Amino acid sequence: MQQVGVSSFKALSQKANVSEWQVRQLRQGQAAQMRVAALLKLSQALQISLPELLSSFSQSLEPDVSPVPTSGGQATLEAELAAVKLEYDRSQSQLAQQRKALWQEFQQATLQTIESWLLQWPTAAYAAQQNPQAPAVRLLPLLRPVETLLQEWGVKAIAEVGTELPYDPTQHQLMEGTAQPGDRVRVRYTGYRHGEKLLYRAKVSPMVSTKP
């Protein structure tokens, strides 16, 4: 406690955000009976690892509070420590899964918020690039950080605006006319995939036939 600047047991409970009763449990060597969440908070407050905390406070630190464990008691203690470690590992796994789920939810919410920009910006940028003298061309580099962020999130365009490719109804949405799978179409508004998930189909138009 002195090494981390904690002056009293009450101060330790406040710093770790646990009850004074839980601090008393730790002092009495009852770490194996405590909840993992409280142990984690105390280990962080004392700036020591959880295994070190368990090892240091598995026996009473106050004289005559509990007897020295026998060989059978030692086996029981080791089993309890193993159970705590198992619960700790399970909690860490659950936390990792929760973080991943929350991160994915955040990405989905962000993409929904900027949906209009995602669908309209590539077409506006394509139009500006067709006229290099237009003032709007100067704005294109300003959006590159956003485009880089989308790439890092795994958001990929199905095809760039102006691209000619075979019609695929699973990836493309006709804006006008009719087309059969494999017919040549031109992309007018790009679509997106987020990892393996299809977010928006690319909007396309059939190519005008040049046959007589």
N, C-alpha and C positions, 0 to 999 in steps of 0.2 A: 504493500500500500504506500509506503514511504517513497518507493522508487517512482511511482506514478503520481505522487503528490496528493494522495488521499489521506486525510488526517484522522478520520474516524470511521467506525462501521456504518454509522448513519450516512456519512458522506459517500461511502461506497455504494450503499443501497440507492442513493439518489443518482449517482453517476451512472450506475448500471441499469437504473430504472427497474429495480426489483424491490420486493418488500424486505424490511429488516428481518423478518422471520426467515426468509430465504438465505440471507447472509448468515444468520445464526445456524441454519442447517449446514451451510458450508463449513463454518468454524467447527462444528461438532463432527465433521468427517462423514456427513451423510450425502456426499455428492452423488453417489450411485442411486439414491432415492429421489433426487431432484429432477425436475423437467429439463429437457435438453435446451429449451428456449432460454430458461433462466441461467443455465450453465454457460451458454454462448454469450449472453450479455455480461456475465461476471468475468469470463475469460477476456472479453474485449476491454472491459473496464480496467482489469489488472494487466492487460497487454501480455498475456501468456496464452499458449495454445490450449485447446480443450483437453487433449491427452495429458498435458502437463498439469492442468488444473485438477483433473480426475486423480492423477497420481499423487498430487500434493495433499489433496483433501479427502482421500478415501479413508483415512483414519483420523481420529480426533486430534485436534491441535491443543486441546485443553486437558490438563491432567485429570485422571480418574473419571473421565466422562464415559468412556467405554473400554472394555477389556481388550487386551491384545488378541487378535483373532487366532484361533487354532487352525490346524491344517484344513479342517472341514470348513471353518469360517472363511479361510482364505480362498478356498475353491468357490464358495458362494459369492464372495466378493468379486472374484475374477469373472464369474458368470454374469453378475450384475453389470460389471464394467463392459463386458462384451455386448450385453443387451443395450446399454446406453450408446455404445459406439455404433451398433446396428441401427438404432433409432436416429442417431445423428446422420449417418450416411443416407438413410432413407429421407430425412428432412432435407438434406442438401440436394438430393435428386429431385425432390418435389419442388424445391425453390428454383432449381435450374429450369424445370419444365414450366413453372409459372412465369419465370422471366421470359422464356421463349414465347409463350402464349401471349403475354402482355405486349411484347415487342411486335409480334405479328398483328395484334389488334390495333396497335398504334399506327403501324404502316397502312393497314386497311382503312382506318379512319382518316388518315392524312390523304390517301389516294382518293377517297370519296370526296373530301373537301375540295381538292384541286381537279376534280373530274373535268369540269368545263375547260380548264387550261390545258389539261392533258390532250383533250380531243381537238381543241381549236388551234393551239399554238403551233404544232408542226405544219399545219396548212398555211397559217399566216406567215411563218418563217419561209416556207417554200415560195410563197407569192413574192415576198420581199427579195429573195435571192434571184428571182427572175428579172428584177430591175435593180442592178447594183447602185444606181444613182438615187434610189429612194432613201429618204432619211431613216426609214425603219430598219434598214440594214445595220445601222450602227448599234441597234439594240440587241442584236442576236448574240454577241459575246457575253452580254450581261446575264443571260440565262444558262450559260454553260455549267455553273456550279450546281444548279438545280438538276440539270441533265446528268451530271456526274453522280449526284446523290441517288437518283433513280436507278442508275446502273449498279450502284453499290447495294441497293435494296433488291436487286434481281428483277427490276421492271424493264422489260424489253419490248421494243416496238415490233409489231408483226411485219411491217414493211414500211419503207419511207414513202412519203407523199410523192406522187408522180411515177412511182414504180409500175411497170407493166408485168403482170404475172398471170398464171393460170388460176381461174376461179375455183375457190374451195369454200363451199357454203359453211363449213365448220369454223373457218377463220375470217370469212368476208361477208359483208352485208351489202346487197345491191341497193343503190340509191335510186335507180331508175332502170327501166328496160328489163330484159330477161337475159339469163345466161345459164349455160349448162356447165357442170363441173369440167374443168379443163379449158373452157373458153378464155380467151385473153381479156383481162380487165385492167383498168388503171385505178390505182389507189388515190382517193381524194381526201380521205381523213384516216390517219393511221389508227391501228388498234394496238392493244397491249396484252402482254402476258406477265403475270407476277409469279415467278418460279414456274410451277407446273399448272397454275390456275389461269384460265382465260378471263381477263378483265373486260375487254371490249373488243368486238370484232372490227376489223378495218372496213371502212365504208368505201365501196368501189363502184365504178361505172363501166359498162361494157364498152369495149373498143369498137369504134365505127368500122364496119366492114368496108374494104376497098374493092371487093369483088363486084363485077358487073351484074 
